[in-house]
Amino acid sequence: MHGGSRVNSGPRRWSWLWQRPWQVLAGLGLLAGGCASLGGAPAPVLNQTDAARLSQSGQPTTVAELGQGRALFVARCASCHALPQPADYATDKWPRFVDEMAARAKLDGPEANAVLHYLLAARDVKVARR
């Protein structure tokens, strides 16, 4: 090497990874959880028909609540694990699962209810399309 110039190579080239581990982990988390997906399929956006179907089954809801439930489901649940497919579990199983996970996801009562309504309505959509 001439004149003391040094090419940035070898172990020092990647040393910034170890100096800022929280930034690396945050970036990986955004990459992994940024997609609102359920095993590769996007979390469905529900509409008035879906809200009406769930309301008629005895779970009164609105499109706004379903939208809030979807947003919370994607943001809070995907921050810890892969999002489950709503149709993977029976309607009577979701209330227990949401109750068990609400504290971990830091959901208050109305937020947990919105997530539950979203999952039940999304499950009905998936079941109807099978």
N, C-alpha and C positions, 0 to 999 in steps of 0.2 A: 504494500500500500504506500502511496506517495503522499507526502504533505500532511499526514495525520487525519485525512478524511476517512470516515468509516461508514460503510453501508449498514443500514439497520437490518440485521439478519440474526438468525440464531435465536436463543432463548429470550434475549432482551426484546425481540420484536413483539412478542405476545405478553410481555410482563404487565402491561396495563390491565389485562384480564384479571390478574391476581391482586392488583392494587385497588380495584373497584368492583369487588364481587357483587355488591348489592345492585349496581347498575347493570351488570351482566344478567343477573337473575331476573331483574325487573324487565329487561328487554326480552328475555326468553319467555317470561310469563305473558307478555303482551302478544308475542308471536303465537304462543300455544293457545291462549284463552281469548284472543281478540276476535276470532271467528265465532259467531253465534251458531255453533254447530252441534248436532246430536249424532255422534258417530259418523261424521262426514256430511250429514244432511242439515241444512239450516233450520233453526228453530222457527216454526211457521208463525207468520203474522196472521192473527185471527181477525174476523170481521163481525158485523152485526148478526149474520146468520149463525155464526158459532156462539155468540153471546145469547141469542134467543134459544138455541138448542139446549145450552147448559141451563138457562133460566127455566125452561119448561121441564127439565128433569129435577127441579127442586133446589137448584143452586143459583139463586138470583145474582146476576152479574151484568156488567156493561162492557162495551168495547174498550172504554178508557181503563177499566180495571184489568181487563185481559192484557192490554198493552203494558200497563204497569207490572203485571205479573210476569210477562215475558221479559221485560227489561231487568227485573230483579233476578229472575231465573238465570238469565245469561250472565249478568254481572256477578252475582254473589255465588251461585253454584259452581260456575266454571272457574272461579278463582281457586277452588280446591280440588276439583275432579272433573273428569269428562262428563258432559251433560248426558243424562239418560234419555232414551227415547220415551216419550209419554205413553206410547202404546205398549211398552214392555211390561207394564204393571197393570193389574186390574184396578178398576175404579175404587174399590174398597181398600186398596193398599196405600194409595197416595196420601190420604190424610195422616196416617201414622208416619210415613216417611217424611212428610213436610214438618210435622210436629217434632220429630227427632232432630231434624237438621236446622230448624228455625234459629235456635240459640247459636249454633256454630256460624250460621250465615248472618247473624245479627239482624234478624227480621223481627219486627214487632208484630202484634196480632193482625192488624189490617194488611200488612205487607205479606205475611205468611198466607193469609186468606187469598190475596191476589195471586200469589204463586200457585196455590192449590187450584184455584179456579182456572188459571191458565193451563195447568197440566191436565186437568180434567177435560177442558174444552179441546185442547190440542190432541188428547188421546182419542176423543170422539171423532175428530177430523181424520186421524190416521186409521182408526177402525173402520170408518165409513168408506175410506178409499181402498181398503184391502180387497 
